[in-house]
Amino acid sequence: MIRIHFIAIGGAAMHNLALAVASKAGYQVTGSDDEIFDPALTHLREAGLLPDEMGWHPERITKDIDAIILGMHAREDNPELVKARELGLKIYSFPEYLYEQTKDKIRIVVGGSHGKTTTTSMILYVLNRLGIEADYMVGAQIEGFERMVRLSDTAKYAVFEGDEYLTSPLDLRSKFLWYHPHIAILTGIAWDHINVFPTFPEYVETFRKFIEGVEPDGSFIWYKGDENLRAIAEGARKDITCIPYDAYEGKVEMQVFGRHNMQNLQAAMLACHCIGVAPDDFYREISTFTGASNRLEKICETADSVAYKDFAHSPSKLKATINAVRERYPEKKLIACMELHTFSSLMADFLPQYKGCMAEADVAYVYFNPKVIEHKRLTPITKEEVREAFGTENVEVFTESEALQKAVRDQFSVVSPQGIALLMMSSGTFDGVNIKEFAAQLLS
């Protein structure tokens, strides 16, 4: 029996990896965390992997543990991590372990500042529809897939969403540098994670290193509208086949929409083509793809109005998502709400990156909670600074969730002959709002 212990098992990716490892024959999985929320809480409980009690318990770290998998949520002085290092146990980061388990497979890795999850989901959706087995790690739930991580002894391929954020408290390199893909996709580069990459050139550099790590005679699929990607492609090793792409403009009717999604779709097609999937087969199967959860996900619709939720929080994602909904519903009153929730989005130095990104909305509401800024130990920002940074007259800023909700309700109380398109965008919850229920109440 191989014993694996997860430190910080409650993370979205970590708990899915724990479930994947526990499902393999001959593995025993344990884990710990100081707090675990749904859906991880329910998933771990149903699998019998939920820790008996919250907190860190170094006495449970013993020499008979074969490997530790360390989550980003844990700190370097974590008591269990300290004990594991004292005992000389093998310690893996999340991406390091994924690579270790798939190093003999053909790896497709999707990176970029935006569109990673959707592009990865599109590849997996088509492979699944065509009966092509693949291991995977993706940051959202996909139709037809039970979990967000799969590891097997039988799959020839592995498809990973490649995140540029830090690997672990012990390894401050980008996660995707571990994966060494045979087929690499970069969807675009727009400055993010300013707390990790304080300058844009430093941010671009980690993507260049990612392409340096492509396996010999591998492929690099890149969006040709991005000048930074063009420079990376021009400087790539001579053995790497560089394949530029643009948005899909074919005649097959798709369920997803927006130019950014047509770009994602084309990148996914090229990756699948690299492993032998015919383009016609790809387009036929992808035509029924409705999207990954929380990525321009339709959550409610009536005869005259519609509501979507999206994970968008960075400027490039925000702009692409709003523009896609405006293009889809040109006559409707577009009400766009977004929450500043991540480190970067709440930093005064980064706020100017948002200039003009909500201009296409008829009504643009921006929300942030000053207590979150305090918790993240960031310099306080004001409503006035945020509004000035976004730079368009349609923007109104809120710091109280109840006030934001009331403003949205007031918008729905005014008759709009052409109907309303509501777009709720956040990597959080606007401080406890059940977005699906909120939208359903508004549209009813």
Beta strands, then each sheet from edge to edge (+ up, - down):
strand 1: 2-7
strand 2: 27-32
strand 3: 67-70
strand 4: 91-93
strand 5: 106-111
strand 6: 134-137
strand 7: 149-150
strand 8: 157-161
strand 9: 166-168
strand 10: 171-174
strand 11: 183-186
strand 12: 219-223
strand 13: 241-245
strand 14: 297-301
strand 15: 306-310
strand 16: 333-339
strand 17: 363-367
strand 18: 395-398
strand 19: 420-425
sheet 1: 2+ 1+ 3+ 4+
sheet 2: 7+ 6- 8- 5- 11- 12- 13-
sheet 3: 9+ 10-
sheet 4: 14+ 15- 19- 16- 17- 18-
end
